[in-house]
Amino acid sequence: MPSTASLPYLRIAPRKVRLVADLIRGKSVIQARDILNFTTKKAARPLLKLLNSAIANAKDNLKLDEAQLFITKIEVDEGPKLKRSRPRARGQAYEIQKKTSHLNLVLDVKKHGT
């Protein structure tokens, strides 16, 4: 049975979060935790917290062993954009879009023989 965790409305653009998410996709949770600890991108810290939350869910709710868990699916979807304006010359205003992300993480136990 898979263990899930989600992080909605993360105030980092999805394109930037996907760069870090691609590093840990399909890895074991121990490997993924090490990768995130040493990644210098801003999105690494929220992803590490999300991974730790999913591990805690698996341990407490499903009584699974941390050493056997691996990341089956990690999704980074686009959230709502906060619209702001930037003053420009001659009284104009240009729009600035502050992008947000929705993250979903699924952990499962590694099957023997696969």
Protein Blocks (a to p, Z undefined) as FASTA:
>chain_A
ZZddddehiabdfklmmmmmmmmgoiafklmmmmmmmpcbfklmmmmmmmmmmmmmmmmm
nopafklgccfbdcdddddddddddddehhiacdddddddddddddddddehZZ
